[in-house]
């Protein structure tokens, strides 16, 4: 990965620095949204799975299996 060194950054006009920073914020937001969407989907899948098994978990027969 390459980074912008300070000398290169300072050589850019202020408007270009702002554009780069705005683009960075855009990418960061998009990345966070995709992470949040994935986590939300995983949580939803887990919750749905859990809800489907609740009757099994409440059944005393399930306790006997683990004894």
PyMOL commands that set and color helices and strands:
alter all, ss='L'
color gray80, all
select helices_A, chain A and resi 6-11+14-58+60-65
alter helices_A, ss='H'
color red, helices_A
deselect
rebuild
show_as cartoon
